[in-house]
């Protein structure tokens, strides 16, 4: 009879535990999938799919999926048809046009997954298209959101190949069309450049009236050959500016006074904090007789009798009107029809007058124009070979005018300016001062008379070079 050592059962048990633990460790090294979850798939970037495209159709050989968020709005119908959608992988990432075999019911912001093995990608008129896709290859995963890329028309033009098919936003500007409505010939201006739009005839908002000016527009970048277009998805993509108007009908001070302190307050209205040099450059008064033919009877108008060296109508923020967020400035102005020795007299400081000799206006030759400048406090930093404004004083930077100058007197015209509203706008104007943020926090502007004699024989040294202008109203568009 074989004798069993008392320690054997213990050793056997320990050995079994060790073996089971080894098996367990091996199992732990394998990925454990919970019941009901789909198998892991290979996600391929939209950018890499677009990189495959040529003028000829290309079959995708990689097994996997692309994922993205629908950025087109089928309900507004500003897409080619109900079989077409635009899919963008993520904010700031690539987007692509997808053409399905049948109508789809996917909505704006749906998050989709598309199987791509064996599918066709091509380039049609410079637009990359994933085409003739069976609808059953597309699966909705949930909902998402794409934040549009902030840009300008010029930057978009420079990056149109990379950004084609994706969502972008262009800041303050104007929508332009032949009939003042949304249409296929609509254009978008950001104040520096113009871009064609893309409104399909069947779009639900086609034919509706355009907003006067816009704070921003969101749309899908579309290429049609060499032509760059931006397709807004719906009217919610277009944010109109809110306008405040000063028609200079509610002056705070209109009666004559001896109080010299009144000079600094002479141009205040009930709405806005206007100011100017009433002794030499800017005044308000009832119109000169020659201007009565095109002005409102009894209205007191601001006049800028001289040129930009003297005539400056300045606007500052006040308790009633903050200029922060100002995007568009529209000035309705005209050249005075007055000629000869003219005396301009401030309505509330009657003993101060501006006397000039106004020559007859040479219609079609002399130029009537108005400008806008913004003041940025100088740092006083010395720059070799350049006159530098002392620290604490202001440098003035000219804002671009969107409308052409005029060449006649006695008729009101609109001048439109896009006011810088962020650091990038100021950089684009060539403003490098570290005091830029101070201006953004508390903006101020000044309107100047840029009219000039182009008639031969008149130079800037002559005191009869002036072309007086008067302002009917100023409209301020805010975001």
Buried (B, 14 or more C-beta within 10 A) or exposed (E): EEEEEEEEEEEEEEEEEEEEEEEEEEEEEEEEEEEEEEEEEEEBBBBEBBEBBEEEEBEBEEEBBBBBBBBBBBEBBBBEEBBBBBBBBBBEBBBBBBBBEEEBEBBBBBBBBBBBBEBBBBBBEBBBBBBEBEEEBBEEEEEBEBEBBEBBBEBBEEBBEEBBBBBBBBBBBBBBBEEEBBBBEBBBBBBBBEBBBBBBEEBBBBEEEBBBBBBBBBBBBBBEEEEBBBBBBBBEBBBBBEEBEBBBEEBBBEEEBEEEEBBEBBBBBEBBBBBBBBBBBBBBBBBBEBBEEBBEEEEBBBBBBBBBEBBBBBBBBBEEBEBEBBBBBBBBBBBBBBBEEBEBBBBBBEEBBBEBEBBEBBEEEBBBBBBBBBBBBBBEEEEEEEEBBEEEEBBBBBBBBBBEBBBBBBEBBEBBBBBBBEEEBBEBBEBEBEBBEEBBEEBBBBBBBBBBBEEEEBEEEEEEBBBBBBBBBBBBBBB
